[in-house]
């Protein structure tokens, strides 16, 4: 199979090549929400200014710099889907960003966890293509245990409710059939997303710290064969941006202590 061809060697085109268009002011940490409302909230902050952009055939993809009390973090919209997001991460990292905080929605497969606000992905079933170009073939991939522990401690310190869970990463959200969802549940996945497995593989291949968490958006009910929308308010809430900035500040402080 084609997806068995992982090679741990440089590619013909590397993200550090000069052909990548865009640039501007950078800082160590960049926050990548999938929700446009969260980026708009960041752009509207008085402490924020335009930092720079990446450019491709779709146009310019801006990032904003939040700066307060000598702390800086960038915020930019995360592209949806594993190939687009990982390509974006490659170029942002090549431009000089060193740490990444990614936050997006997930769907519940397991109804018993529907009331939890946040999910930290501990592992992912690899039902997409991108991860197989960054890691050797396997059914699943584990999140970096040290980063998972760091995220857990931050949430605990601030009294934020969460669970750790295995996710099912799939490219084709319109092909989540009932039987397939039940098989993924049987394999231990409690939630479903579109990028986590690829992000984990990319982070481990490039040796880049990525702090990732989900919040619920819907319930993929494989029993009644129904799709049930859930919370819609969290993506637009300023509290979500505040949480991401808190994580950015704490991981930066920790990095300073380790140097």
Secondary structure, DSSP 8 states (H G I E B T S, - for coil): -GGG----S--SS-TTSTT-EEEE---SEEEEES-HHHHHHHHHSTTEEEEEEEEETTEEEEEEEEEETTEEEEEEE--SSHHHHHHHHHHHHHHT--EEEEEEEEEES-GGGTT-SEEEEEEEEEESSGGGGTS---SEEE--HHHHHHHHHHHHHTT--EEEEEEEEES-GGG--HHHHHHHHHTTEEEEESSHHHHHHHHHHHT-EEEEEEEEEEEEETTTTEEEE---SGGG-HHHHHHHHHHHHHHHHHHHHH-
